[in-house]
């Protein structure tokens, strides 16, 4: 399945979902299209991969 995107320079393209993740992270696109409609980056909610380590207390460790 390919996803339609709108690049920063104004041209449309189709990319694989794996490429879409990279384009979102590097802010190389303005929007992309879901089956429910267009998604505008910075306006609509987008799932992001968590790259930062958790900075809080570790609560899963047993004493």
C-alpha positions, 0 to 999 in steps of 0.5 A: 500500500502506498501513501500519498504525501505533499512535499514541502516544495509543493509536489505530490508523491506516493511512498511506502509507510516505512518511508512516511515515518522517516519523512515525518521525523525529518519534516520533509513533508507538509501533509499525507493522506489517510483513508479518513482524509488529509493529515496536516503535520503540526495541526492534526495528531500524528503518531510519533516514535519515542526516541528519548529515554524515560527520565522519571523514576523506575517503578518496575524494579523490585527492592 
